[in-house]
């Protein structure tokens, strides 16, 4: 009986790092999808500000209002279209996750019709 208790403890100690790694990966992917969705939502709000009054500073403020990590806002006018790009940095909990995904930035790009006034 005593031998079996020790065996269970050793098995638990061996499997614990794998379980923690899986937990951190799930947390990181959840944060990644949440941040991307949040950034897309704020970008849409910024686009509305740009459409209404063409104020880049106000659009940047709307994009970053209440955000922990500041996102960049890049706007290029190309004829009748406006190309809007935003990038935000995300730090991962899981060691090596940036190596697996390639980079730790969220990038979103939109092209919208633009009516000159």
C-alpha positions as CSV (number, residue, x, y, z in Angstrom):
1,X,0.0,0.0,0.0
2,X,2.8,2.4,0.9
3,X,4.6,1.8,-2.4
4,X,1.5,2.7,-4.4
5,X,1.2,6.1,-2.7
6,X,4.7,6.9,-3.7
7,X,4.1,5.8,-7.2
8,X,1.1,8.1,-7.5
9,X,3.1,11.0,-6.2
10,X,5.9,10.4,-8.8
11,X,3.4,10.1,-11.6
12,X,1.7,13.3,-10.6
13,X,5.1,15.1,-10.4
14,X,6.0,13.8,-13.9
15,X,2.7,14.9,-15.5
16,X,2.3,18.3,-13.7
17,X,4.6,20.3,-16.1
18,X,2.7,19.0,-19.1
19,X,-0.6,20.0,-17.5
20,X,0.7,23.4,-16.6
21,X,2.0,23.9,-20.2
22,X,-1.4,23.0,-21.6
23,X,-3.1,25.4,-19.2
24,X,-0.8,28.3,-20.1
25,X,-1.2,27.7,-23.8
26,X,-5.0,27.7,-23.5
27,X,-4.8,31.0,-21.5
28,X,-2.5,32.5,-24.1
29,X,-4.8,31.6,-27.0
30,X,-7.8,32.9,-25.1
31,X,-6.0,36.2,-24.5
32,X,-4.9,36.4,-28.1
33,X,-8.4,35.9,-29.5
34,X,-9.9,38.4,-26.9
35,X,-7.3,41.0,-27.7
36,X,-7.8,40.6,-31.5
37,X,-11.6,40.9,-31.1
38,X,-11.2,43.9,-28.8
39,X,-8.8,45.6,-31.3
40,X,-11.1,44.9,-34.2
41,X,-14.0,46.4,-32.4
42,X,-12.1,49.6,-31.5
43,X,-10.7,49.8,-35.0
44,X,-14.3,49.9,-36.3
45,X,-15.1,52.7,-33.9
46,X,-12.0,54.6,-35.0
47,X,-13.1,54.1,-38.6
48,X,-16.4,55.7,-37.8
49,X,-14.6,58.7,-36.3
50,X,-12.5,59.0,-39.4
51,X,-15.5,58.9,-41.7
52,X,-17.4,61.5,-39.6
53,X,-14.8,64.2,-39.1
54,X,-11.5,63.0,-40.6
55,X,-9.7,63.6,-37.2
56,X,-6.7,61.2,-36.9
57,X,-5.9,62.2,-33.3
58,X,-9.5,61.5,-32.2
59,X,-9.4,58.1,-34.0
60,X,-6.2,57.2,-32.3
61,X,-7.6,58.2,-28.9
62,X,-10.7,56.0,-29.5
63,X,-8.5,53.1,-30.6
64,X,-6.4,53.2,-27.4
65,X,-9.0,54.4,-24.8
66,X,-8.6,52.2,-21.7
67,X,-6.2,49.8,-23.4
68,X,-3.2,48.3,-21.5
69,X,-1.0,48.2,-24.6
70,X,-1.0,51.1,-27.0
71,X,-1.9,50.2,-30.5
72,X,-0.5,52.0,-33.6
73,X,-2.8,53.5,-36.2
74,X,-1.6,54.0,-39.7
75,X,-3.9,55.6,-42.3
76,X,-3.1,55.9,-46.0
77,X,-5.4,57.6,-48.5
78,X,-5.3,56.0,-51.9
79,X,-7.7,57.7,-54.3
80,X,-11.2,56.9,-53.3
81,X,-10.1,54.4,-50.6
82,X,-8.5,54.7,-47.2
83,X,-6.2,51.9,-46.0
84,X,-6.2,51.6,-42.2
85,X,-3.7,49.4,-40.4
86,X,-3.3,48.9,-36.7
87,X,-0.8,46.8,-34.7
88,X,-0.7,45.9,-31.0
89,X,1.9,44.1,-28.9
90,X,0.9,41.1,-26.9
91,X,3.1,39.4,-24.3
92,X,2.6,35.7,-23.7
93,X,2.7,33.7,-20.5
94,X,3.9,30.5,-22.1
95,X,7.7,30.3,-22.7
96,X,8.5,30.0,-26.3
97,X,5.0,30.9,-27.6
98,X,6.4,33.8,-29.6
99,X,8.7,31.3,-31.3
100,X,5.8,29.0,-32.2
101,X,3.6,31.8,-33.5
102,X,6.4,33.7,-35.2
103,X,5.7,37.1,-33.5
104,X,3.8,38.6,-30.7
105,X,1.9,41.3,-32.5
106,X,-1.7,41.5,-33.5
107,X,-2.1,43.1,-37.0
108,X,-5.4,44.2,-38.5
109,X,-5.9,46.0,-41.8
110,X,-9.0,47.5,-43.3
111,X,-9.7,49.1,-46.7
112,X,-12.7,51.4,-46.7
113,X,-14.3,53.7,-49.4
114,X,-13.4,57.3,-48.7
115,X,-15.4,60.3,-50.0
116,X,-13.3,63.4,-50.2
117,X,-15.1,66.6,-49.0
